[in-house]
Amino acid sequence: MSEKKNVLKDKSFSFAIRIINLYKYLTAKSEYVLSKQLLRSGTAVGALVRESQNAESKADFVHKLAVAQKKCDESIYWIELLFHTDYLTFTEYESINNEATEILKIIRSIIITAKNK
């Protein structure tokens, strides 16, 4: 029996990998403070999505995804800040920002659906 495909789980995991690689890139450019903040918030999204899969109740599920939503939005903030301080090119910014925004929309949609059930 194969496991049902979980788009959010896959996208948040891929996003975490991109965040780790971006962290490596930024620290090679001697940027440590903002990149560390992004590393923490960006990798937390996938971890919280995974936690939500083992939620003890619907309320716990929604809560864990709500925290993931906050971390995703925080990541977008750090990405924007890195772009506006010239650590990221427009192309780099646009690519990772679009991915984070897509994940944020998916999380919000799941939360709304879960609350309405």
C-alpha positions, 0 to 999 in steps of 0.5 A: 500500500502506498502512502497518499501524496502530501503536497504540503509535506513535500513542498515544505521539505524542499523549502527547508533544503533551499533555506539550508542552501541559502544559509550556506550561500549567505554565510559564505558572503559573511552574512550571519545574523539575518541568515540564521534567523531565516534558517530557523524560521524556514526549517521550522515550517516543514517540522511543524507540518510534520508535527501536525500530521501527528496531532492529538486533535483537530484543534492541535492540528490547526494550532500546529499549522497556525504556527507553521503559517507564522514561521512561513510568513516570518521567513518571507520577511527575512527573505524580503529583508535580505533582498532589500539589503542586497544579499539576494538578487531579484531572481534569487529573491523572486524564486524563493519568495514565490515558493514561500508564498505558495506554501503559505497559501496552502497552509492557510487553505488547509487551516480554513478547511479544517476549521470549517469541518 
